Amino acid sequence: MKFYLAPMEGITGHIYRRHFHELYKGVDKYFTPFIATNQTFKLKNREKREIDPKINEGMYVVPQLLTNNAQQFIWYAREIKKLGYNEINLNVGCPSGTVVSKHKGAGMLLDLEQFDSFLDQIYTELSEKLTISVKTRLGIENFDDLDRITEIYNKYPLNELIVHPRTRKDFYKNSPDFNAFRNVCEKANMDIGYNGDIKTSDDIIKIINDYNDYNVNSIMIGRGILTNPLMLENYYENKPHNNIDCDRLKEFVSRLFADYVSDYTACSDAINRMKELWFYILEPFDNCKEIHKEMKKIKKAKDKEVYESAINNLFEILREIEK
Ligand SMILES: Cc1cc2nc3c(=O)[nH]c(=O)nc-3n(C[C@H](O)[C@H](O)[C@H](O)COP(=O)(O)O)c2cc1C
């Protein structure tokens, strides 16, 4: 089984990926947060940095595109290929209202004929040796179109279909629908990846065991790794999933913060970026009053000193818990 770090806009950018890769093991592929194509046919500086081969050196990085325009997909894909990437991922999952209303992300599933013709155009015109994987939801309001969606994917030589078995309507609520996932596994003719709510080694083992008879070759993990970056090592080394290794975590968040501070003009932006990550890291400690208190301080922090003092206190508490 291969493990992928899910693309997460605003969190798993190049800084997160680099430090994660230097400090933690277990991820085979890293997906960039989506790059939205546009008619200027120009990569923004921020996007260029995200896929700069030097910045991503030593990691298998897959740039992800968000678009419903075949010509734009083709232009961006060629630019990305020129940089040395051999795989591109198409986002057919983003549930955000502004994205879906433009028939992008999960919104591509609103008009399946149009979606089919989009895939047809990119596969007809992109003659370069470039593999395309898709990260997809399985419907808009319900799973009624599931068979048709799978049929469409089956028409094209996709490298891999990474399935997040929720509808657009679900956003990230409700549980992933395993009947819908099994249905895709039964009918799809390509490699399949699973994504959604994998938080512990037991969740991983369940996917491996339950879909042993199908082409499920990868598991993509987002929030589980944000919560505990040690998650895959815990799985490989048979350690409890709440093993966090405070020293390494402290090193990780310190490096991230230092790089965000130098990346942003305002320190408060770097703090905001960290707050988002702390929300996930501290989720398992929701019932711990002392942690709540420090979390509140982090939420209010506007300058480096206040933020760092709260972090130091947090690690003292986490170390006590670790004992
Ligand atoms: C804050 C946030 C940002 C996300 N950004 C992206 C993105 O850029 N591209 C994408 O395909 N999915 C994105 N996702 C979805 C995740 O990649 C993943 O499919 C989702 O979190 C479910 O997996 P998980 O339960 O392992 O986290 C995002 C999710 C969240 C919560």
The ligand as an ORCA input file, in Angstrom:
! r2SCAN-3c Opt
* xyz 0 1
  C      -8.621     23.096      4.686
  C      -8.745     22.097      3.576
  C      -8.158     22.359      2.339
  C      -8.276     21.428      1.285
  N      -7.688     21.694      0.064
  C      -7.792     20.792     -0.947
  C      -7.154     21.001     -2.214
  O      -6.474     21.999     -2.458
  N      -7.321     20.043     -3.173
  C      -8.052     18.897     -2.944
  O      -8.170     18.051     -3.832
  N      -8.627     18.665     -1.756
  C      -8.503     19.567     -0.761
  N      -9.060     19.295      0.454
  C      -9.646     17.953      0.699
  C      -8.573     17.001      1.257
  O      -7.545     16.784      0.307
  C      -9.178     15.633      1.636
  O      -9.826     15.112      0.505
  C     -10.188     15.751      2.777
  O      -9.648     16.487      3.860
  C     -10.616     14.357      3.248
  O      -9.487     13.602      3.641
  P      -9.065     13.433      5.195
  O     -10.282     12.961      5.913
  O      -7.931     12.444      5.183
  O      -8.649     14.796      5.668
  C      -8.986     20.216      1.496
  C      -9.568     19.958      2.747
  C      -9.468     20.879      3.781
  C     -10.113     20.566      5.105
*
